[in-house]
Amino acid sequence: MQSLFEKFRLGLLAKDHDNWRDVRELIRTGALCGSMKLGVLIKHSDTAECWAGSSVDWALEGIRSEAAVHGLNVHLSFIVRFISGAPHLALLLDIFKGEHKEPSTLPPPPPRLLELIPRVASWSVACSWDEARIKNPKASATKFRNISSAVRDAVGDSATVLLSEPGFHHVLPTLLSGGAADITACPGGDAVQARDLRRRRTKRPFAVLEDPGGSFDAVVVLTDTGLSHLRSTWMPLLLAAKRVVCALVQAPTDAATDALVAELGGEAAVEKREVIVSQSQRFVFLIMKIFSGVGK
């Protein structure tokens, strides 16, 4: 199992793995000292976010999970977000032992000081972060909205449906308005998304399954990631689907898609195969009707 919350969710920090090894060591040092201030600068991918600001949510979750191993608590003192070649966020955190210690906080920087900071694109400064805020979808989620009706129609009146959708902004509400009897939302081990799903209030209830597992009539796996992640995380569920498989995944070539289709039962099962380009990334959307179990 990857630490620091799966390197802050599947490649968010793909270019900074060595830095996160340092963060882990610093947190261990904090455990020895009893308390410390930790500053972290993160470069991340804006298109990898499942909602606006999820990079911050994931970073905090990752650092908290690592600190908890050592019996430490984490308090966010300061956060700066900006774009310089790529999106960045800088966090200043108090890491300390004990539940009752009052962590130190920093006052907002004086306006005159901020005026001296060189102008950087999308520069924002905050002394707090609302993790329970209403989550807003990013532009990258448009592709999920565009296929939501097709997914609902493909699922039809299936008795049990498992859905994985980054952010769960578009396809989940569409399925809840459809004829499927029992819907389960699964964020694929993402504790941040699971927590947000459990906070939501909808007219129609749905279940939350944090980690993939079980057997369902319809399995809908929509991702912002590539084929290797689909295979490693979701393939057992896809192969166990009883009636319908829907998948959206990055696929760089038709040959890569052909290989995936073959794994999922072959061309005879394909009802829809569509290439979708989203923010310069190539995705393939598949609907496969399976009546005897995929791969059986």
N, C-alpha and C positions, 0 to 999 in steps of 0.2 A: 504493500500500500504506500503510495507516495505521501510524503509529509508536507507540512505547510499548505494544507488543504489542496492537495493535488497540484502543487506548484501554482496555486491560485487559479485553478480551473483550466486545465487542458491547454497549455501553451500561452496563457496570458503573459507569462514571463519566460517564454521559451529561450530568449537570448540572455537571460539573467540567472541561470541556474547556479552559477558559482557564487553570485551575490547572496542568493537565498541560503546557501550553505553557510555563509558568514552570518546571516541573520540568526540561523539556528544556534550557532556557537555563541553569539551575543546573548541570546535568551538564556542559554545555559549559564553564562556568566552572571546574568541577572539573578538566577536562582541561587548562586553562591553568595552574591552580595546582598540579597534581600530586596533590592529595588534598583531601578536604573531608568534613564531616559534613552529611548531608542528612536533614531531618525532613519527613515527608509525612503529612498527615491526609486520609483517604479516606472519603467517604460512598458507600455502595454499596447494591445491592439484594440482600437475603438470598435471594430466590427465584431470582436469576440464577446462584447458585452451582451447579456440577455435582457437588460433594461438600462436606462440611463443611470450611470453611477454604480453599476454592479461590480466594476473593478475595485472600488473602495470597499464595498460589502465583502467581496471575496478576500481582499487583502486583510481586512480586520478579522474575518473568520479564520483565516490561515494562521495569523499571528496569535490569536487567542487560543486556537487548538494546540499550537506548539507550546505556548506559555502554560496552558493547563496541565500538560504532562509534568511540569516542574512545580505545580501548585501555585502558579502565579496568576494574577489578574492583570488586565490591560485596560487602560483608559486613554482615549484619543484626546490629545491636547491641541493639535493644530493640523490642518490639512491645506495643501496648496495644489491646485490642478492647473495644468497649462499644456500647450502644444509647442514642441520644438523639434521639428522633423517627424515626431510621432507623439501621441498623447503620453503625458507623464502625470504622476501624482507623487507628492511628497507628504509623508506622514511623520508627525512627532508624537510619540507615545510614552506614557508612564507605565512601567512594568513593575509590579510590586507584589509582595506576599500579604496575605490576610484579606479578609472581606471587608473589614471595618476601617482600614486606613483610608484617609481622605487623600485622593491623588492630587498632585499639584496641577494647576491650570495656568495657561498663559493668557494675558489680556490681549485683545485685538491690537495689532500693530497700529501706531499712530498714522492718520491719513497722510501726513507730510512724508513719513518714511516710505509709504507705498508709492508716493509720487516719484521717489528717487529710484525705484526698481525699474530696470529697462522694460520697455513694453514687449510682452510676449503674448502670442495668440492664445485666446481663451483663458487668460489668467484669472483665477478665482482663489480667494482665501476664505477659510472658515475655521471657527474654533469648536465646531460640533458637527455631528453627522447623524441624521435621523434614519436609522436602519428600518424603522417601522413605517416609513413614508409610503404613500401611494406610488407604485412603480409605473413609470412611463416607458412604452416601447421605443426602441431605437429604429432608425430608418431601415436597418438591416432586417427587421422583422416583417417588412412589407411582403416578402416572399411567402411567409406563413399565412398572412391574411389572404393573399391571392389564391392559395390552394385550399383554403379552409372549407369552402363549399364542396369541392371535389372530394375531400377527405370525408366529410359528413355523408355524402351520397354513397361513397364506397363502403363505409362502415354500416350504413343502413340501420337495421333493427337488431344488430348483433347483441347477444345477451351480455357479454363482457368485453370491455374495450380497455386497453392500456395505451396511454398517450404520453409521449415525451416530446416536449416543445420548449425551446429556450424562452423563458419568460412567461409562457402560457397566457399570452395576451389575446390571441386570435382564434386558434383552432379549438382550444378548450371551451370558450364560450359558445362557439358554433356547434360543437358536439353536444353540449348541454341543452341546446335548443332542438336537437334532433331526436331520433327514435331509439337510440341505443339505450339499453336498460341500465347497465352498471358501468360507470366510467371511473377509471383509476388514473390519476396523474402521477407520473414517475419522473423525477428530475435527474435520475442516473447518479445517485450518490451525492448530489449537491445539497448540503445542509442549508445553505442560504435560501435557495429556491423552495425547498421543502417547508421551511419555516414560514415563508411568505404565503405559500399555498394554504397552509393551515390557518392563517389569519384571515383569508378571504371569506366574504359572506356572499353566497349566491342563492338564488331562489331554489335551485335544484342542487342537492348535495352530491359530492363526489369524494372518492377515497384518495388518500395520498400514500404512495409507496416510495420511500426514499431511495432504496436500492433495487435494481432490476431483479425480477424473479417471478415465478408462477406461470400459469398457462391461461391464455385468453382467446376468445373467438377472433378478435381483431387486435392487431398490434400496429400502432402508428408511431414511428420513430422519425422525428424531424430534427435535423442537427445543423449546426454551423461548422461542423468539423468534417474530417475526411473518412475514407473507407477503413483505415486501420482502427480508428476509434469505434466505428460502427461494428466492426467484426469483433473487437475485443470486449466491448461492453454489451452490445445488443443482439448479437447473432443467435445466442441460445433462445432468447424470447421470440425472435423473428421465425426461427425454425420450428418453434412450438405452436405458432399461430394455427388456429383451426379453420378459419374461413377467409380472412383478409389480412394482407400485409400492405402497409403504406410506408414509404421511406423517402426522405429527402436528405441527400448527402452530397458533399463535394466530390465530384468525379472528374478528373482532369481530361479523360479521353473516353471515347466510345468503347474501347477495348476494356477499360476498367469497369465500365457499366456492364458490359457483356459478362465479365467474370462474376460480378455480384448477382446478376440475374440467374446465371447458372447455379450459383450456390443456393439461391432461394427457390429453385424449382424449375427453371428453364423458361424459354420464350413462350411456351404454350400457356403459362399461367399469367402472362403479362396482359393487363387490361389497359394500362396507360403508362407511357414512357415519354417524359418530357424534359428537355434541357432548359434550365432556368439560369440566367446570368444575373447575379445580384452583387452590386458594388465590385465589379470586375472579377468576381469569383464564379466559377462554373459549377452548377449543381445539377443533379438529375433527380427527378421526381418519379417514383414508381408506385403503381397500384397493381397488386397481384391478387387474384382470387384463388384461394386455396380451399378445397373442400374435404381433403383427406389428410391434411397436415403437411406443411411445407417440408420438403425433403424426405417424405415417407414414401 
